[in-house]
Amino acid sequence: MESALILDGFIDLENKGVRVLQYIGDQDSSVMKTIIRHFEWGHKVAKIGCINHKIRNFTTYLLAWKKT
């Protein structure tokens, strides 16, 4: 679902003459796979990790470590 929405955005921008080479995403890799499959230049797209997800994951691991 999420990857389909992002792919629609990429297609819409491509039709308007804009090529997206970076996007901000979470740890979900299905979006990247979808982009690579759909566009011949998809392997050039870079995913920038969302800092909110990174902090939340770090906090989760830190709290789990504290319990042990």
PQR file with spaces between the fields and no chain letter, atoms N, CA, C, O and H, PARSE charges and radii, in Angstrom:
ATOM       1  N    MET     1       0.827   -1.189    0.000 -0.4000 1.5000
ATOM       2  CA   MET     1       0.000    0.000    0.000 -0.0000 2.0000
ATOM       3  C    MET     1       0.871    1.253    0.000  0.5500 1.7000
ATOM       4  O    MET     1       0.722    2.122   -0.859 -0.5500 1.4000
ATOM       5  N    GLU     2       1.773    1.337    0.963 -0.4000 1.5000
ATOM       6  CA   GLU     2       2.644    2.508    1.060 -0.0000 2.0000
ATOM       7  C    GLU     2       3.514    2.642   -0.193  0.5500 1.7000
ATOM       8  O    GLU     2       3.690    3.740   -0.720 -0.5500 1.4000
ATOM       9  H    GLU     2       1.894    0.631    1.661  0.4000 1.0000
ATOM      10  N    SER     3       4.051    1.519   -0.661 -0.4000 1.5000
ATOM      11  CA   SER     3       4.919    1.577   -1.835 -0.0000 2.0000
ATOM      12  C    SER     3       4.142    1.990   -3.081  0.5500 1.7000
ATOM      13  O    SER     3       4.686    2.668   -3.953 -0.5500 1.4000
ATOM      14  H    SER     3       3.908    0.627   -0.232  0.4000 1.0000
ATOM      15  N    ALA     4       2.874    1.588   -3.173 -0.4000 1.5000
ATOM      16  CA   ALA     4       2.056    1.978   -4.326 -0.0000 2.0000
ATOM      17  C    ALA     4       1.803    3.487   -4.335  0.5500 1.7000
ATOM      18  O    ALA     4       1.826    4.117   -5.393 -0.5500 1.4000
ATOM      19  H    ALA     4       2.432    1.038   -2.465  0.4000 1.0000
ATOM      20  N    LEU     5       1.564    4.062   -3.159 -0.4000 1.5000
ATOM      21  CA   LEU     5       1.342    5.508   -3.069 -0.0000 2.0000
ATOM      22  C    LEU     5       2.596    6.294   -3.442  0.5500 1.7000
ATOM      23  O    LEU     5       2.526    7.291   -4.160 -0.5500 1.4000
ATOM      24  H    LEU     5       1.545    3.551   -2.300  0.4000 1.0000
ATOM      25  N    ILE     6       3.729    5.837   -2.952 -0.4000 1.5000
ATOM      26  CA   ILE     6       4.982    6.527   -3.268 -0.0000 2.0000
ATOM      27  C    ILE     6       5.310    6.369   -4.744  0.5500 1.7000
ATOM      28  O    ILE     6       5.784    7.312   -5.377 -0.5500 1.4000
ATOM      29  H    ILE     6       3.786    5.026   -2.369  0.4000 1.0000
ATOM      30  N    LEU     7       5.063    5.188   -5.297 -0.4000 1.5000
ATOM      31  CA   LEU     7       5.291    4.972   -6.724 -0.0000 2.0000
ATOM      32  C    LEU     7       4.410    5.896   -7.555  0.5500 1.7000
ATOM      33  O    LEU     7       4.871    6.444   -8.555 -0.5500 1.4000
ATOM      34  H    LEU     7       4.678    4.422   -4.782  0.4000 1.0000
ATOM      35  N    ASP     8       3.152    6.080   -7.163 -0.4000 1.5000
ATOM      36  CA   ASP     8       2.271    7.016   -7.868 -0.0000 2.0000
ATOM      37  C    ASP     8       2.849    8.426   -7.856  0.5500 1.7000
ATOM      38  O    ASP     8       2.787    9.141   -8.856 -0.5500 1.4000
ATOM      39  H    ASP     8       2.777    5.634   -6.350  0.4000 1.0000
ATOM      40  N    GLY     9       3.411    8.818   -6.713 -0.4000 1.5000
ATOM      41  CA   GLY     9       4.042   10.135   -6.625 -0.0000 2.0000
ATOM      42  C    GLY     9       5.244   10.251   -7.543  0.5500 1.7000
ATOM      43  O    GLY     9       5.423   11.269   -8.213 -0.5500 1.4000
ATOM      44  H    GLY     9       3.461    8.237   -5.901  0.4000 1.0000
ATOM      45  N    PHE    10       6.073    9.210   -7.579 -0.4000 1.5000
ATOM      46  CA   PHE    10       7.230    9.197   -8.471 -0.0000 2.0000
ATOM      47  C    PHE    10       6.791    9.291   -9.934  0.5500 1.7000
ATOM      48  O    PHE    10       7.386   10.031  -10.717 -0.5500 1.4000
ATOM      49  H    PHE    10       5.928    8.383   -7.035  0.4000 1.0000
ATOM      50  N    ILE    11       5.753    8.541  -10.299 -0.4000 1.5000
ATOM      51  CA   ILE    11       5.256    8.545  -11.685 -0.0000 2.0000
ATOM      52  C    ILE    11       4.698    9.912  -12.037  0.5500 1.7000
ATOM      53  O    ILE    11       4.968   10.432  -13.120 -0.5500 1.4000
ATOM      54  H    ILE    11       5.269    7.940   -9.663  0.4000 1.0000
ATOM      55  N    ASP    12       3.921   10.500  -11.134 -0.4000 1.5000
ATOM      56  CA   ASP    12       3.341   11.818  -11.373 -0.0000 2.0000
ATOM      57  C    ASP    12       4.441   12.861  -11.588  0.5500 1.7000
ATOM      58  O    ASP    12       4.359   13.671  -12.512 -0.5500 1.4000
ATOM      59  H    ASP    12       3.701   10.077  -10.254  0.4000 1.0000
ATOM      60  N    LEU    13       5.449   12.839  -10.751 -0.4000 1.5000
ATOM      61  CA   LEU    13       6.551   13.790  -10.903 -0.0000 2.0000
ATOM      62  C    LEU    13       7.334   13.535  -12.185  0.5500 1.7000
ATOM      63  O    LEU    13       7.754   14.479  -12.854 -0.5500 1.4000
ATOM      64  H    LEU    13       5.516   12.181  -10.001  0.4000 1.0000
ATOM      65  N    GLU    14       7.533   12.270  -12.530 -0.4000 1.5000
ATOM      66  CA   GLU    14       8.239   11.930  -13.773 -0.0000 2.0000
ATOM      67  C    GLU    14       7.463   12.464  -14.983  0.5500 1.7000
ATOM      68  O    GLU    14       8.066   12.961  -15.934 -0.5500 1.4000
ATOM      69  H    GLU    14       7.192   11.503  -11.986  0.4000 1.0000
ATOM      70  N    ASN    15       6.150   12.363  -14.952 -0.4000 1.5000
ATOM      71  CA   ASN    15       5.323   12.892  -16.043 -0.0000 2.0000
ATOM      72  C    ASN    15       5.407   14.412  -16.142  0.5500 1.7000
ATOM      73  O    ASN    15       5.199   14.981  -17.213 -0.5500 1.4000
ATOM      74  H    ASN    15       5.660   11.959  -14.179  0.4000 1.0000
ATOM      75  N    LYS    16       5.714   15.067  -15.018 -0.4000 1.5000
ATOM      76  CA   LYS    16       5.862   16.529  -15.009 -0.0000 2.0000
ATOM      77  C    LYS    16       7.295   16.967  -15.302  0.5500 1.7000
ATOM      78  O    LYS    16       7.590   18.162  -15.302 -0.5500 1.4000
ATOM      79  H    LYS    16       5.883   14.605  -14.148  0.4000 1.0000
ATOM      80  N    GLY    17       8.184   16.008  -15.550 -0.4000 1.5000
ATOM      81  CA   GLY    17       9.560   16.331  -15.905 -0.0000 2.0000
ATOM      82  C    GLY    17      10.517   16.392  -14.733  0.5500 1.7000
ATOM      83  O    GLY    17      11.638   16.880  -14.875 -0.5500 1.4000
ATOM      84  H    GLY    17       7.944   15.037  -15.549  0.4000 1.0000
ATOM      85  N    VAL    18      10.091   15.902  -13.572 -0.4000 1.5000
ATOM      86  CA   VAL    18      10.941   15.915  -12.383 -0.0000 2.0000
ATOM      87  C    VAL    18      11.362   14.488  -12.071  0.5500 1.7000
ATOM      88  O    VAL    18      10.517   13.600  -11.961 -0.5500 1.4000
ATOM      89  H    VAL    18       9.180   15.505  -13.457  0.4000 1.0000
ATOM      90  N    ARG    19      12.651   14.263  -11.930 -0.4000 1.5000
ATOM      91  CA   ARG    19      13.150   12.939  -11.572 -0.0000 2.0000
ATOM      92  C    ARG    19      13.638   12.982  -10.132  0.5500 1.7000
ATOM      93  O    ARG    19      14.557   13.731   -9.802 -0.5500 1.4000
ATOM      94  H    ARG    19      13.338   14.985  -12.019  0.4000 1.0000
ATOM      95  N    VAL    20      13.025   12.184   -9.288 -0.4000 1.5000
ATOM      96  CA   VAL    20      13.368   12.134   -7.867 -0.0000 2.0000
ATOM      97  C    VAL    20      14.524   11.155   -7.692  0.5500 1.7000
ATOM      98  O    VAL    20      14.428    9.997   -8.098 -0.5500 1.4000
ATOM      99  H    VAL    20      12.279   11.575   -9.556  0.4000 1.0000
ATOM     100  N    LEU    21      15.619   11.621   -7.087 -0.4000 1.5000
ATOM     101  CA   LEU    21      16.772   10.762   -6.863 -0.0000 2.0000
ATOM     102  C    LEU    21      17.031   10.500   -5.379  0.5500 1.7000
ATOM     103  O    LEU    21      17.930    9.732   -5.037 -0.5500 1.4000
ATOM     104  H    LEU    21      15.697   12.562   -6.758  0.4000 1.0000
ATOM     105  N    GLN    22      16.256   11.127   -4.498 -0.4000 1.5000
ATOM     106  CA   GLN    22      16.356   10.881   -3.066 -0.0000 2.0000
ATOM     107  C    GLN    22      14.962   10.963   -2.452  0.5500 1.7000
ATOM     108  O    GLN    22      14.123   11.759   -2.873 -0.5500 1.4000
ATOM     109  H    GLN    22      15.525   11.751   -4.776  0.4000 1.0000
ATOM     110  N    TYR    23      14.740   10.129   -1.456 -0.4000 1.5000
ATOM     111  CA   TYR    23      13.496   10.238   -0.700 -0.0000 2.0000
ATOM     112  C    TYR    23      13.762    9.821    0.743  0.5500 1.7000
ATOM     113  O    TYR    23      14.704    9.081    1.024 -0.5500 1.4000
ATOM     114  H    TYR    23      15.421    9.482   -1.113  0.4000 1.0000
ATOM     115  N    ILE    24      12.934   10.298    1.635 -0.4000 1.5000
ATOM     116  CA   ILE    24      13.058    9.967    3.045 -0.0000 2.0000
ATOM     117  C    ILE    24      12.105    8.815    3.344  0.5500 1.7000
ATOM     118  O    ILE    24      10.916    8.882    3.034 -0.5500 1.4000
ATOM     119  H    ILE    24      12.168   10.899    1.406  0.4000 1.0000
ATOM     120  N    GLY    25      12.638    7.769    3.947 -0.4000 1.5000
ATOM     121  CA   GLY    25      11.812    6.609    4.223 -0.0000 2.0000
ATOM     122  C    GLY    25      12.195    5.918    5.508  0.5500 1.7000
ATOM     123  O    GLY    25      13.206    6.242    6.132 -0.5500 1.4000
ATOM     124  H    GLY    25      13.604    7.715    4.200  0.4000 1.0000
ATOM     125  N    ASP    26      11.368    4.956    5.898 -0.4000 1.5000
ATOM     126  CA   ASP    26      11.654    4.177    7.090 -0.0000 2.0000
ATOM     127  C    ASP    26      12.458    2.941    6.704  0.5500 1.7000
ATOM     128  O    ASP    26      13.079    2.913    5.641 -0.5500 1.4000
ATOM     129  H    ASP    26      10.547    4.694    5.391  0.4000 1.0000
ATOM     130  N    GLN    27      12.452    1.941    7.541 -0.4000 1.5000
ATOM     131  CA   GLN    27      13.260    0.750    7.314 -0.0000 2.0000
ATOM     132  C    GLN    27      12.619   -0.213    6.315  0.5500 1.7000
ATOM     133  O    GLN    27      13.194   -1.263    6.030 -0.5500 1.4000
ATOM     134  H    GLN    27      11.947    1.964    8.404  0.4000 1.0000
ATOM     135  N    ASP    28      11.463    0.112    5.785 -0.4000 1.5000
ATOM     136  CA   ASP    28      10.756   -0.731    4.833 -0.0000 2.0000
ATOM     137  C    ASP    28      11.488   -0.724    3.498  0.5500 1.7000
ATOM     138  O    ASP    28      11.680    0.332    2.896 -0.5500 1.4000
ATOM     139  H    ASP    28      10.995    0.965    6.017  0.4000 1.0000
ATOM     140  N    SER    29      11.890   -1.890    3.041 -0.4000 1.5000
ATOM     141  CA   SER    29      12.637   -1.955    1.791 -0.0000 2.0000
ATOM     142  C    SER    29      11.747   -2.212    0.584  0.5500 1.7000
ATOM     143  O    SER    29      12.248   -2.199   -0.540 -0.5500 1.4000
ATOM     144  H    SER    29      11.734   -2.748    3.530  0.4000 1.0000
ATOM     145  N    SER    30      10.454   -2.444    0.765 -0.4000 1.5000
ATOM     146  CA   SER    30       9.576   -2.738   -0.367 -0.0000 2.0000
ATOM     147  C    SER    30       9.414   -1.524   -1.276  0.5500 1.7000
ATOM     148  O    SER    30       9.213   -1.684   -2.480 -0.5500 1.4000
ATOM     149  H    SER    30      10.048   -2.454    1.679  0.4000 1.0000
ATOM     150  N    VAL    31       9.497   -0.330   -0.731 -0.4000 1.5000
ATOM     151  CA   VAL    31       9.389    0.882   -1.549 -0.0000 2.0000
ATOM     152  C    VAL    31      10.557    0.949   -2.525  0.5500 1.7000
ATOM     153  O    VAL    31      10.368    1.221   -3.711 -0.5500 1.4000
ATOM     154  H    VAL    31       9.661   -0.200    0.247  0.4000 1.0000
ATOM     155  N    MET    32      11.751    0.705   -2.028 -0.4000 1.5000
ATOM     156  CA   MET    32      12.939    0.755   -2.872 -0.0000 2.0000
ATOM     157  C    MET    32      12.866   -0.310   -3.976  0.5500 1.7000
ATOM     158  O    MET    32      13.195   -0.032   -5.129 -0.5500 1.4000
ATOM     159  H    MET    32      11.905    0.485   -1.065  0.4000 1.0000
ATOM     160  N    LYS    33      12.442   -1.507   -3.628 -0.4000 1.5000
ATOM     161  CA   LYS    33      12.311   -2.578   -4.621 -0.0000 2.0000
ATOM     162  C    LYS    33      11.305   -2.194   -5.704  0.5500 1.7000
ATOM     163  O    LYS    33      11.529   -2.458   -6.885 -0.5500 1.4000
ATOM     164  H    LYS    33      12.175   -1.733   -2.691  0.4000 1.0000
ATOM     165  N    THR    34      10.204   -1.574   -5.305 -0.4000 1.5000
ATOM     166  CA   THR    34       9.177   -1.158   -6.257 -0.0000 2.0000
ATOM     167  C    THR    34       9.722   -0.101   -7.211  0.5500 1.7000
ATOM     168  O    THR    34       9.468   -0.162   -8.414 -0.5500 1.4000
ATOM     169  H    THR    34      10.022   -1.359   -4.345  0.4000 1.0000
ATOM     170  N    ILE    35      10.454    0.850   -6.694 -0.4000 1.5000
ATOM     171  CA   ILE    35      11.027    1.908   -7.537 -0.0000 2.0000
ATOM     172  C    ILE    35      12.038    1.325   -8.517  0.5500 1.7000
ATOM     173  O    ILE    35      12.045    1.688   -9.694 -0.5500 1.4000
ATOM     174  H    ILE    35      10.661    0.899   -5.717  0.4000 1.0000
ATOM     175  N    ILE    36      12.883    0.428   -8.041 -0.4000 1.5000
ATOM     176  CA   ILE    36      13.892   -0.179   -8.911 -0.0000 2.0000
ATOM     177  C    ILE    36      13.229   -0.996  -10.016  0.5500 1.7000
ATOM     178  O    ILE    36      13.684   -0.978  -11.160 -0.5500 1.4000
ATOM     179  H    ILE    36      12.877    0.133   -7.086  0.4000 1.0000
ATOM     180  N    ARG    37      12.158   -1.711   -9.681 -0.4000 1.5000
ATOM     181  CA   ARG    37      11.468   -2.520  -10.700 -0.0000 2.0000
ATOM     182  C    ARG    37      10.760   -1.657  -11.739  0.5500 1.7000
ATOM     183  O    ARG    37      10.694   -2.031  -12.910 -0.5500 1.4000
ATOM     184  H    ARG    37      11.789   -1.726   -8.752  0.4000 1.0000
ATOM     185  N    HIS    38      10.232   -0.511  -11.327 -0.4000 1.5000
ATOM     186  CA   HIS    38       9.402    0.285  -12.224 -0.0000 2.0000
ATOM     187  C    HIS    38      10.202    1.212  -13.130  0.5500 1.7000
ATOM     188  O    HIS    38       9.824    1.420  -14.283 -0.5500 1.4000
ATOM     189  H    HIS    38      10.286   -0.207  -10.376  0.4000 1.0000
ATOM     190  N    PHE    39      11.295    1.770  -12.632 -0.4000 1.5000
ATOM     191  CA   PHE    39      12.075    2.737  -13.404 -0.0000 2.0000
ATOM     192  C    PHE    39      13.424    2.143  -13.774  0.5500 1.7000
ATOM     193  O    PHE    39      14.058    1.469  -12.962 -0.5500 1.4000
ATOM     194  H    PHE    39      11.601    1.601  -11.695  0.4000 1.0000
ATOM     195  N    GLU    40      13.860    2.393  -14.997 -0.4000 1.5000
ATOM     196  CA   GLU    40      15.179    1.894  -15.410 -0.0000 2.0000
ATOM     197  C    GLU    40      16.299    2.619  -14.665  0.5500 1.7000
ATOM     198  O    GLU    40      17.395    2.077  -14.519 -0.5500 1.4000
ATOM     199  H    GLU    40      13.346    2.940  -15.657  0.4000 1.0000
ATOM     200  N    TRP    41      16.041    3.811  -14.205 -0.4000 1.5000
ATOM     201  CA   TRP    41      17.024    4.579  -13.441 -0.0000 2.0000
ATOM     202  C    TRP    41      16.813    4.426  -11.935  0.5500 1.7000
ATOM     203  O    TRP    41      17.420    5.150  -11.146 -0.5500 1.4000
ATOM     204  H    TRP    41      15.151    4.252  -14.323  0.4000 1.0000
ATOM     205  N    GLY    42      15.957    3.489  -11.539 -0.4000 1.5000
ATOM     206  CA   GLY    42      15.600    3.313  -10.136 -0.0000 2.0000
ATOM     207  C    GLY    42      16.762    2.967   -9.227  0.5500 1.7000
ATOM     208  O    GLY    42      16.731    3.276   -8.036 -0.5500 1.4000
ATOM     209  H    GLY    42      15.464    2.902  -12.181  0.4000 1.0000
ATOM     210  N    HIS    43      17.791    2.327   -9.773 -0.4000 1.5000
ATOM     211  CA   HIS    43      18.948    1.965   -8.952 -0.0000 2.0000
ATOM     212  C    HIS    43      19.758    3.191   -8.520  0.5500 1.7000
ATOM     213  O    HIS    43      20.617    3.086   -7.645 -0.5500 1.4000
ATOM     214  H    HIS    43      17.817    2.076  -10.741  0.4000 1.0000
ATOM     215  N    LYS    44      19.490    4.348   -9.128 -0.4000 1.5000
ATOM     216  CA   LYS    44      20.195    5.578   -8.762 -0.0000 2.0000
ATOM     217  C    LYS    44      19.516    6.317   -7.606  0.5500 1.7000
ATOM     218  O    LYS    44      20.073    7.274   -7.069 -0.5500 1.4000
ATOM     219  H    LYS    44      18.792    4.433   -9.840  0.4000 1.0000
ATOM     220  N    VAL    45      18.327    5.881   -7.229 -0.4000 1.5000
ATOM     221  CA   VAL    45      17.572    6.542   -6.160 -0.0000 2.0000
ATOM     222  C    VAL    45      18.180    6.177   -4.804  0.5500 1.7000
ATOM     223  O    VAL    45      18.472    5.010   -4.539 -0.5500 1.4000
ATOM     224  H    VAL    45      17.874    5.104   -7.665  0.4000 1.0000
ATOM     225  N    ALA    46      18.363    7.174   -3.961 -0.4000 1.5000
ATOM     226  CA   ALA    46      18.916    6.954   -2.625 -0.0000 2.0000
ATOM     227  C    ALA    46      17.833    7.186   -1.580  0.5500 1.7000
ATOM     228  O    ALA    46      17.060    8.140   -1.660 -0.5500 1.4000
ATOM     229  H    ALA    46      18.126    8.121   -4.176  0.4000 1.0000
ATOM     230  N    LYS    47      17.798    6.298   -0.608 -0.4000 1.5000
ATOM     231  CA   LYS    47      16.850    6.445    0.494 -0.0000 2.0000
ATOM     232  C    LYS    47      17.577    7.061    1.681  0.5500 1.7000
ATOM     233  O    LYS    47      18.629    6.575    2.096 -0.5500 1.4000
ATOM     234  H    LYS    47      18.426    5.522   -0.543  0.4000 1.0000
ATOM     235  N    ILE    48      17.018    8.117    2.213 -0.4000 1.5000
ATOM     236  CA   ILE    48      17.552    8.763    3.402 -0.0000 2.0000
ATOM     237  C    ILE    48      16.725    8.271    4.582  0.5500 1.7000
ATOM     238  O    ILE    48      15.498    8.367    4.569 -0.5500 1.4000
ATOM     239  H    ILE    48      16.163    8.511    1.875  0.4000 1.0000
ATOM     240  N    GLY    49      17.393    7.750    5.592 -0.4000 1.5000
ATOM     241  CA   GLY    49      16.696    7.205    6.748 -0.0000 2.0000
ATOM     242  C    GLY    49      15.985    8.284    7.549  0.5500 1.7000
ATOM     243  O    GLY    49      16.554    9.340    7.827 -0.5500 1.4000
ATOM     244  H    GLY    49      18.390    7.673    5.602  0.4000 1.0000
ATOM     245  N    CYS    50      14.759    8.018    7.912 -0.4000 1.5000
ATOM     246  CA   CYS    50      13.961    8.949    8.704 -0.0000 2.0000
ATOM     247  C    CYS    50      14.489    8.970   10.134  0.5500 1.7000
ATOM     248  O    CYS    50      14.560    7.925   10.782 -0.5500 1.4000
ATOM     249  H    CYS    50      14.296    7.160    7.686  0.4000 1.0000
ATOM     250  N    ILE    51      14.854   10.130   10.626 -0.4000 1.5000
ATOM     251  CA   ILE    51      15.448   10.248   11.952 -0.0000 2.0000
ATOM     252  C    ILE    51      14.459    9.847   13.049  0.5500 1.7000
ATOM     253  O    ILE    51      14.872    9.335   14.090 -0.5500 1.4000
ATOM     254  H    ILE    51      14.796   10.978   10.100  0.4000 1.0000
ATOM     255  N    ASN    52      13.177   10.071   12.832 -0.4000 1.5000
ATOM     256  CA   ASN    52      12.178    9.673   13.840 -0.0000 2.0000
ATOM     257  C    ASN    52      12.184    8.163   14.048  0.5500 1.7000
ATOM     258  O    ASN    52      12.113    7.692   15.183 -0.5500 1.4000
ATOM     259  H    ASN    52      12.842   10.487   11.987  0.4000 1.0000
ATOM     260  N    HIS    53      12.270    7.399   12.955 -0.4000 1.5000
ATOM     261  CA   HIS    53      12.317    5.946   13.065 -0.0000 2.0000
ATOM     262  C    HIS    53      13.609    5.501   13.732  0.5500 1.7000
ATOM     263  O    HIS    53      13.606    4.578   14.545 -0.5500 1.4000
ATOM     264  H    HIS    53      12.328    7.782   12.033  0.4000 1.0000
ATOM     265  N    LYS    54      14.700    6.147   13.394 -0.4000 1.5000
ATOM     266  CA   LYS    54      15.986    5.766   13.978 -0.0000 2.0000
ATOM     267  C    LYS    54      16.001    6.010   15.482  0.5500 1.7000
ATOM     268  O    LYS    54      16.489    5.175   16.244 -0.5500 1.4000
ATOM     269  H    LYS    54      14.702    6.897   12.733  0.4000 1.0000
ATOM     270  N    ILE    55      15.472    7.141   15.908 -0.4000 1.5000
ATOM     271  CA   ILE    55      15.440    7.442   17.339 -0.0000 2.0000
ATOM     272  C    ILE    55      14.516    6.469   18.071  0.5500 1.7000
ATOM     273  O    ILE    55      14.847    5.986   19.153 -0.5500 1.4000
ATOM     274  H    ILE    55      15.075    7.820   15.289  0.4000 1.0000
ATOM     275  N    ARG    56      13.366    6.188   17.481 -0.4000 1.5000
ATOM     276  CA   ARG    56      12.432    5.258   18.122 -0.0000 2.0000
ATOM     277  C    ARG    56      13.051    3.865   18.249  0.5500 1.7000
ATOM     278  O    ARG    56      12.935    3.229   19.296 -0.5500 1.4000
ATOM     279  H    ARG    56      13.096    6.580   16.602  0.4000 1.0000
ATOM     280  N    ASN    57      13.711    3.387   17.185 -0.4000 1.5000
ATOM     281  CA   ASN    57      14.366    2.084   17.240 -0.0000 2.0000
ATOM     282  C    ASN    57      15.490    2.077   18.271  0.5500 1.7000
ATOM     283  O    ASN    57      15.635    1.116   19.027 -0.5500 1.4000
ATOM     284  H    ASN    57      13.806    3.904   16.334  0.4000 1.0000
ATOM     285  N    PHE    58      16.278    3.135   18.305 -0.4000 1.5000
ATOM     286  CA   PHE    58      17.368    3.226   19.265 -0.0000 2.0000
ATOM     287  C    PHE    58      16.832    3.189   20.685  0.5500 1.7000
ATOM     288  O    PHE    58      17.379    2.493   21.540 -0.5500 1.4000
ATOM     289  H    PHE    58      16.161    3.916   17.691  0.4000 1.0000
ATOM     290  N    THR    59      15.760    3.936   20.942 -0.4000 1.5000
ATOM     291  CA   THR    59      15.161    3.964   22.268 -0.0000 2.0000
ATOM     292  C    THR    59      14.627    2.589   22.654  0.5500 1.7000
ATOM     293  O    THR    59      14.800    2.156   23.794 -0.5500 1.4000
ATOM     294  H    THR    59      15.316    4.502   20.247  0.4000 1.0000
ATOM     295  N    THR    60      13.990    1.907   21.729 -0.4000 1.5000
ATOM     296  CA   THR    60      13.463    0.566   21.989 -0.0000 2.0000
ATOM     297  C    THR    60      14.577   -0.395   22.362  0.5500 1.7000
ATOM     298  O    THR    60      14.453   -1.149   23.327 -0.5500 1.4000
ATOM     299  H    THR    60      13.849    2.259   20.804  0.4000 1.0000
ATOM     300  N    TYR    61      15.670   -0.373   21.600 -0.4000 1.5000
ATOM     301  CA   TYR    61      16.800   -1.258   21.886 -0.0000 2.0000
ATOM     302  C    TYR    61      17.477   -0.888   23.194  0.5500 1.7000
ATOM     303  O    TYR    61      17.906   -1.768   23.941 -0.5500 1.4000
ATOM     304  H    TYR    61      15.771    0.239   20.816  0.4000 1.0000
ATOM     305  N    LEU    62      17.575    0.393   23.476 -0.4000 1.5000
ATOM     306  CA   LEU    62      18.199    0.851   24.716 -0.0000 2.0000
ATOM     307  C    LEU    62      17.384    0.414   25.933  0.5500 1.7000
ATOM     308  O    LEU    62      17.947   -0.036   26.931 -0.5500 1.4000
ATOM     309  H    LEU    62      17.226    1.108   22.869  0.4000 1.0000
ATOM     310  N    LEU    63      16.066    0.547   25.850 -0.4000 1.5000
ATOM     311  CA   LEU    63      15.215    0.107   26.960 -0.0000 2.0000
ATOM     312  C    LEU    63      15.263   -1.409   27.146  0.5500 1.7000
ATOM     313  O    LEU    63      15.251   -1.893   28.278 -0.5500 1.4000
ATOM     314  H    LEU    63      15.609    0.912   25.040  0.4000 1.0000
ATOM     315  N    ALA    64      15.318   -2.158   26.051 -0.4000 1.5000
ATOM     316  CA   ALA    64      15.420   -3.611   26.140 -0.0000 2.0000
ATOM     317  C    ALA    64      16.758   -4.015   26.766  0.5500 1.7000
ATOM     318  O    ALA    64      16.824   -4.955   27.558 -0.5500 1.4000
ATOM     319  H    ALA    64      15.327   -1.765   25.131  0.4000 1.0000
ATOM     320  N    TRP    65      17.813   -3.299   26.406 -0.4000 1.5000
ATOM     321  CA   TRP    65      19.136   -3.590   26.960 -0.0000 2.0000
ATOM     322  C    TRP    65      19.160   -3.288   28.459  0.5500 1.7000
ATOM     323  O    TRP    65      19.783   -4.012   29.235 -0.5500 1.4000
ATOM     324  H    TRP    65      17.760   -2.535   25.763  0.4000 1.0000
ATOM     325  N    LYS    66      18.482   -2.219   28.853 -0.4000 1.5000
ATOM     326  CA   LYS    66      18.438   -1.837   30.267 -0.0000 2.0000
ATOM     327  C    LYS    66      17.752   -2.907   31.101  0.5500 1.7000
ATOM     328  O    LYS    66      18.140   -3.145   32.245 -0.5500 1.4000
ATOM     329  H    LYS    66      17.977   -1.631   28.222  0.4000 1.0000
ATOM     330  N    LYS    67      16.730   -3.560   30.536 -0.4000 1.5000
ATOM     331  CA   LYS    67      16.003   -4.596   31.268 -0.0000 2.0000
ATOM     332  C    LYS    67      16.855   -5.836   31.508  0.5500 1.7000
ATOM     333  O    LYS    67      16.642   -6.560   32.481 -0.5500 1.4000
ATOM     334  H    LYS    67      16.415   -3.368   29.606  0.4000 1.0000
ATOM     335  N    THR    68      17.808   -6.080   30.636 -0.4000 1.5000
ATOM     336  CA   THR    68      18.661   -7.280   30.784 -0.0000 2.0000
ATOM     337  C    THR    68      19.863   -6.955   31.575  0.5500 1.7000
ATOM     338  O    THR    68      20.702   -7.824   31.810 -0.5500 1.4000
ATOM     339  H    THR    68      17.982   -5.492   29.846  0.4000 1.0000
